[in-house]
């Protein structure tokens, strides 16, 4: 009887370990996807900011030429 109980508890422990491992792997994959999305958003913001700064410089030069 005691042997069956130990076997059942060991099986339960292995099942919980397997479930925990699968959940951890799933979270890891989700984190990779989130990091990729963040990288894409950062690149988009960088290019928009760069273009915006270029436009500001062009506008300043145009205004300066008009004043002269």
N, C-alpha and C positions, 0 to 999 in steps of 0.2 A: 504494500500500500504506500509506504513511504517512498519507494522507488518510483512509483507512478506519479506521485505528487511532485517530486524533484524533476522528473522528466517533463511534466506539464508546465511547471514554472520555468524551466529552461527553454521550452518551446515558446512560451509567452514572451520571455526576455528576448529571444532571437527575433520574434515577429515584431516586437516594438523597436528593436534596433534596426531592422530592415525598413520599417515605416519611417523612422527618424532619418535614415540615410536618404530615402527617396525624397522626403520633404526638403532636406538640406540641398540636395542636387537641384530640385525644382526652384528653390529660392535663388540658388546660384545662377541658374539660367535666366531667371527674371532680372536679376541685378545686372547681368551682362547686357540685356536688352535696354534696360533703363540707362545704363552708362552710354550706350550707343546713341540713344535718343538725345541725351544731354549733349554729347559731342556734336551732333548734327545741329542742334539749336544754337550752341555756342558758335559754330562756324557761320551759321546764318547771321547771327547778331554781329559777328566780327566783320563780315562783308558789308552788311548794311551800315554799320558805324563807319567803316572805311570810306564807303561811297558818300555818306553824309558829310564827312569831314572834307573830302575832295570838293564837294559842291560848295561848302562854306568858303573854302579858299578861293574857288573860282569867282564866287559872288563878291568877295572882298576885293579881288583884283579888278573886277568890272567896276565896282563902286569907286575904287581909287583912280582908275583911268577917267571916269566921268568927272570927278572932282578936279583933276588936273586939267 
